[in-house]
Amino acid sequence: MCGPGLYTLERQIVTRHVAGAGEREIAEALFLTPRTVRLTLAAARERLGATSLADPG
């Protein structure tokens, strides 16, 4: 794990997502499928207990 409760790949995807990148853009940059990005974002939300990754509060 990298930091508070996220794996390295989750952190990379979440960071790009919060910065405004879309699923397809993230997928292309990280050599993943858009489905993998979508599932990873869902897992990160669950792991952090968040309803949205765009709202840190």
BAFI-3210 file (N, C-alpha, C; in Angstrom, 3 decimals, decimal comma, padded with zeros to 6 digits):
// residues 57
n [1|2|3|4|5|6|7|8|9|10|11|12|13|14|15|16|17|18|19|20|21|22|23|24|25|26|27|28|29|30|31|32|33|34|35|36|37|38|39|40|41|42|43|44|45|46|47|48|49|50|51|52|53|54|55|56|57]
n.u [000,834|000,289|000,670|-002,200|-004,162|-004,424|-003,484|-000,596|-001,292|-004,009|-003,746|-002,441|-004,403|-006,588|-005,453|-005,099|-007,774|-009,024|-007,737|-009,053|-009,006|-010,476|-011,947|-011,102|-008,861|-007,157|-006,865|-005,488|-003,100|-001,994|-001,840|-004,064|-007,377|-010,448|-012,446|-010,990|-009,995|-012,403|-013,362|-011,263|-011,416|-013,883|-013,255|-011,344|-012,902|-014,579|-012,676|-011,729|-013,995|-015,549|-018,007|-017,614|-014,778|-013,965|-014,565|-012,905|-013,719]
n.v [-001,189|002,268|005,052|006,438|003,889|003,315|001,526|001,730|001,905|002,576|005,066|006,519|006,515|007,767|010,273|011,357|011,358|013,130|015,412|015,946|014,309|012,051|008,710|007,280|008,764|008,438|005,668|005,300|006,676|005,142|002,649|000,881|-000,602|001,209|000,089|-001,120|001,166|002,359|000,378|000,386|002,984|002,785|000,869|002,294|004,402|002,932|001,827|004,118|005,035|006,951|008,925|010,327|010,996|013,413|015,298|016,245|016,773]
n.w [000,000|-000,545|001,208|002,972|003,055|000,248|-002,677|-004,854|-007,645|-007,418|-006,203|-008,245|-010,250|-008,938|-008,358|-010,950|-011,758|-009,939|-010,732|-013,013|-015,266|-017,601|-017,678|-019,986|-020,814|-018,581|-018,674|-021,124|-020,565|-018,535|-019,593|-019,383|-019,330|-019,899|-018,303|-016,221|-014,997|-014,130|-012,328|-010,488|-009,471|-008,177|-006,231|-004,781|-003,775|-002,067|-000,307|000,918|002,066|000,868|-000,881|-003,105|-005,072|-005,868|-004,014|-001,329|001,246]
ca.u [000,000|001,003|-000,034|-003,339|-005,174|-004,518|-002,361|000,063|-002,097|-005,204|-003,341|-002,176|-005,681|-007,358|-004,808|-005,444|-009,216|-009,317|-007,190|-009,977|-008,867|-011,550|-011,550|-010,362|-007,558|-006,363|-006,565|-004,439|-001,846|-001,455|-001,893|-005,121|-008,651|-011,347|-013,147|-010,082|-009,982|-013,704|-013,397|-010,267|-011,989|-014,925|-012,569|-010,703|-013,977|-014,993|-011,574|-011,623|-015,276|-015,990|-019,050|-017,066|-013,341|-013,735|-014,821|-012,083|-014,328]
ca.v [000,000|003,538|006,085|006,060|002,990|003,107|000,925|002,668|002,101|003,328|006,460|007,126|006,716|008,769|011,576|011,836|011,577|014,359|016,516|016,215|013,379|011,082|007,304|006,885|009,442|007,754|004,333|005,409|007,118|004,094|001,380|000,080|-000,452|002,101|-000,709|-001,254|002,475|002,504|-000,536|000,832|004,157|002,297|000,223|003,344|005,073|002,036|001,703|005,387|005,366|008,199|008,812|010,980|011,254|014,795|016,140|015,748|017,025]
ca.w [000,000|-000,647|001,946|003,814|002,565|-001,199|-003,380|-005,757|-008,849|-007,021|-005,970|-009,550|-010,933|-008,196|-008,549|-012,300|-011,792|-009,200|-011,532|-014,109|-016,391|-017,765|-017,603|-021,190|-020,761|-017,554|-019,188|-022,144|-019,941|-017,662|-020,332|-018,787|-020,019|-019,163|-017,289|-015,078|-014,326|-013,466|-011,185|-009,509|-008,802|-007,267|-005,101|-003,979|-003,029|-000,982|000,646|001,659|002,667|000,244|-001,890|-004,285|-004,942|-006,253|-002,854|-000,225|002,536]
c.u [000,867|000,205|-001,238|-004,377|-005,301|-003,269|-001,807|-000,771|-003,366|-004,860|-003,094|-003,477|-006,496|-006,768|-005,154|-006,928|-009,588|-008,804|-008,042|-009,885|-010,045|-011,019|-010,704|-008,957|-006,627|-005,925|-005,432|-003,094|-001,177|-001,489|-002,857|-006,364|-009,509|-012,117|-012,275|-010,031|-011,267|-013,783|-012,421|-010,756|-013,064|-014,299|-011,923|-011,749|-014,404|-013,928|-011,452|-012,917|-015,846|-017,132|-018,590|-015,578|-013,003|-013,892|-014,053|-012,715|-015,485]
c.v [001,236|004,606|005,539|005,213|002,777|002,421|001,933|002,937|002,887|004,800|007,179|007,453|007,806|010,159|012,164|012,164|012,899|015,588|016,796|015,295|012,408|009,664|006,882|007,497|008,766|006,387|004,373|005,768|005,997|002,704|000,393|000,167|000,534|001,363|-000,873|000,047|002,654|001,624|-000,110|002,063|003,747|001,656|001,260|004,103|004,224|001,955|002,953|005,772|006,659|007,937|009,422|011,230|012,694|015,742|015,620|015,912|016,160]
c.w [000,000|000,083|002,691|003,080|001,073|-001,733|-004,376|-007,004|-008,542|-006,847|-007,300|-010,275|-010,250|-008,398|-009,909|-012,397|-011,120|-009,957|-012,770|-015,312|-016,414|-017,740|-018,797|-021,199|-019,748|-018,061|-020,204|-021,527|-019,141|-018,305|-019,681|-019,662|-019,230|-018,066|-016,040|-014,286|-013,523|-012,211|-010,083|-008,760|-007,808|-006,030|-004,187|-003,161|-001,833|000,101|001,515|002,358|002,129|-000,722|-003,197|-004,063|-005,312|-005,077|-001,656|001,137|002,751]
res [m|c|g|p|g|l|y|t|l|e|r|q|i|v|t|r|h|v|a|g|a|g|e|r|e|i|a|e|a|l|f|l|t|p|r|t|v|r|l|t|l|a|a|a|r|e|r|l|g|a|t|s|l|a|d|p|g]
***
